[in-house]
Amino acid sequence: LRAEDISNRIFLPRVSAMYKFTPSTRFRLGYAMGYRAPQVFNEDLHIELVNATRVTHFNDENLTQETSHAYTASLNTDFTTGEVVHNFLAEGFYTKLEKPFADEFYELNDEGDFAYMRINGEGAYVTGINFELNSHFSKKLETQIGFTVQKSEFETPIAWGEEAGNESVRFMRTPDTYGFATTN
C-alpha cells in the first residue's frame, strides 16, 4: 500500500464497554463515529415518480460529507421458561448528525417537473429505544420479534414542497415506530 493510493482519509473512532452483572445479564455502552460521502444513489432515481412527473436529484456544489456521532446503551439477558431459551435486549440510542444531508425542493418548469437538491442541513439527531426477544423452542424452531420507537429531526426546518409553509424538521420517509417478527 502506497501513501499516494490513500486520499481523503477519515479517522472514525469506535469504543465500547461491557459489564456483566451476572453470567446471563450484560450491560453495554458504546460510541461510534461515522460518515456518509456526498452522492446521489440509484434508489433516488427510482422512488420518486409522482403522477408520471419526472423528479431529478442533484447535489449542491458545496455539499460536504455528513458526520455522525452514535451513542448506545443496552441491557441484554438470557433466561429460560421451561425448555425454551430466551434472549431479551433493551437498547437506547442517540445519534447526532453534523451537516446532515437534506433535500431542498426546486420547481423546474411550468409542467410540474421538479428536483431535489441535496444540501447540508444545520444539524439533526435520531434517538429512540429498541426491544428484541429471541426464543429458541428447539434446535429446529426459533422466533425473533423486535420493536423500535424513534424520533428523527433536523435542527432547522427543511422545505419539502412547492407551497409556502411546506417545511418540516422531521425526516421524510422515516417512521417513528416499526418492528419485525421472524420464525425459522
Steps between C-alpha positions, in 0.01 A plus 500: 500500500642832393423836661385646166239222475326638807324835482233677702576296811240517774562394861195309634544404865283233665500393861281269705493357849308213656427420862361161605262527795460122490617239245167547319443878538722752321505880477673670205594859416630605161609790285570499126579777256395462137463690177312496171661633184305734268336309214166438333390141548337285232204456734438876484441470127232231533295584808383845396232459236196713575213511249747419217692816586875483466696562819869585471758474777827690508760605755575856605847601380596574863370167639740346752500171686244429772659395831329302777570447870305197625455412868337178622416337833345156526398234749502142374393190694458127439232300682294183464131420538459124517700360208504829305818713502446876457723801442357848573659830396399854600706771331500878495671698225582859412672609179606860440545592133729784394429655159224244430384447145164657425303545178385848394205523260548678165233549233656441156229620262128584463418137411539382859850354473704557812834413654653439837840650565692321773642756744661494843257581779586681821497183709270213593453214741346154517408362842292215630464164670502149362373172649576152366408149616661191350351161605644155424222243534713215364799441272261543207271786615604854584300827511613861513287806563605861534350844531657845472370845594709787369503869419699647208517877460703777339598798717342741249201436269564372148270598206336193346251637249417788271237666720598755763507348846591150378786467744574244763769406749403132459694263277290401200430128440616411853242340732487574874407141583580174327551135583568156367418135566670195353475127546768255390 
